[in-house]
Structure formats: C-alpha cells, structure tokens
C-alpha cells in the first residue's frame, strides 16, 4: 500500500499531470485533445498519461481511430483523489484549460 500511495503522490507532484487529471474529470479524451488544451506536445502528454496509467489512476480504451483516456474509479485512493479535486477548484490555470476545452474538436485536431 505504501508503494501505491507513493506513486500516486508522485503523479500529483507534476503541474501538467494535475492539469490532465482535471481535464479527465470532465470526460474521456485523446492525446491530441489534451495536448491542444494544455498547449504541450503530444509526446509529452503521452509520457504523462503512461505514468498516470502505470499508477492505476488512468485507464484507456480504443474508440475507432482514437485511444480515449479516462480516470479510473479506485476505492483505495478515493480520499486522496477527493482531496486533490477539492484543492484544485478555482485555480486560474485550470479555468483557462476549461475554456480551451470548449473549443476542442477532435475531428479537426487529430491527424490520421
């Protein structure tokens, strides 16, 4: 349990992973959508998502052309995840992310 808790705190120790976490609370998203909103490269987003997936916080599923990422419900971390969610409310960077999220159209963003 200690190792899993350490991994989870390491995930939340990075600003971009916190931003991804916040986005994935809204809906499932692909790498190109997250990259657009965060204004970060797709390879960087992929590395963050891989770490988040390895920690058990994020899952993925194939949806035709896209791989969608989502937050997994894991009962053991609910208190930590709930605390992080409440702590992030009202942050200006996250508000700006939410405004950019409204403009995302994956059919125009993602290359085939």
C-alpha positions in Angstrom: 0.0 0.0 0.0 2.9 2.4 0.8 4.3 1.9 -2.7 1.0 2.6 -4.4 0.5 5.8 -2.3 4.0 7.0 -3.1 3.3 6.5 -6.9 0.0 8.4 -6.6 1.7 11.4 -4.8 4.4 11.4 -7.5 1.6 11.7 -10.1 0.2 14.7 -8.3 3.6 16.3 -7.9 3.6 17.5 -11.5 1.7 20.5 -12.7 0.8 19.1 -16.2 -0.4 15.8 -14.6 -2.6 17.8 -12.3 -4.0 19.6 -15.3 -4.6 16.3 -17.2 -6.3 14.9 -14.1 -8.6 17.9 -14.0 -9.4 17.5 -17.7 -10.2 13.9 -17.4 -12.7 14.7 -14.7 -14.8 16.3 -17.4 -14.8 13.5 -20.0 -12.7 10.9 -21.8 -10.1 12.5 -24.1 -7.5 11.5 -26.6 -3.8 12.7 -26.6 -4.3 15.4 -29.2 -7.2 16.9 -27.4 -5.2 17.1 -24.1 -2.2 18.5 -26.0 -4.3 21.2 -27.5 -5.8 22.3 -24.2 -2.6 22.2 -22.3 -0.6 23.6 -25.2 2.0 20.9 -24.7 3.5 18.5 -27.3 1.7 15.2 -27.9 4.8 13.1 -26.9 4.9 14.9 -23.6 1.2 14.2 -23.0 1.8 10.6 -23.9 4.6 10.2 -21.3 2.4 11.8 -18.6 -0.5 9.5 -19.5 1.7 6.5 -19.4 2.9 7.3 -15.9 -0.7 8.0 -14.8 -1.8 4.7 -16.3 1.0 2.8 -14.5 -0.1 4.3 -11.2 -3.6 3.0 -11.8 -5.2 6.4 -11.8 -5.9 6.4 -15.6 -7.3 3.8 -18.0 -7.6 3.8 -21.7 -9.9 2.4 -24.4 -9.9 2.2 -28.1 -12.7 4.2 -29.9 -12.1 3.6 -33.6 -9.2 5.8 -34.6 -8.8 7.3 -31.1 -7.5 6.0 -27.8 -9.5 7.6 -25.1 -8.1 8.2 -21.7 -10.2 8.4 -18.5 -9.9 8.5 -14.8 -10.4 5.1 -13.2 -12.5 4.7 -10.1 -10.3 3.1 -7.4 -11.8 2.9 -4.0 -8.5 2.8 -2.2 -7.4 6.3 -3.3 -10.8 8.0 -3.1 -9.9 10.1 -0.1 -6.6 11.4 -1.8 -8.3 11.9 -5.1 -11.3 13.7 -3.5 -8.8 16.0 -1.6 -6.9 16.8 -4.8 -10.2 17.5 -6.7 -11.3 19.9 -4.0 -7.9 21.5 -3.7 -7.8 22.4 -7.4 -11.2 24.2 -7.5 -10.9 27.8 -8.5 -7.4 27.7 -10.0 -7.0 30.2 -12.8 -4.8 27.9 -15.0 -7.4 25.2 -14.7 -10.2 27.7 -15.6 -8.2 28.7 -18.7 -7.9 24.9 -19.6 -11.7 24.6 -19.3 -12.2 27.5 -21.7 -9.9 25.9 -24.2 -11.6 22.5 -23.7 -14.8 24.1 -25.0 -13.1 24.7 -28.3 -11.8 21.2 -28.8 -12.9 19.3 -31.9 -11.0 16.1 -32.2 -12.1 15.5 -35.8 -10.2 18.7 -36.8 -7.2 18.3 -34.4 -6.2 14.7 -34.8 -4.2 13.6 -37.8 -4.9 10.2 -39.4 
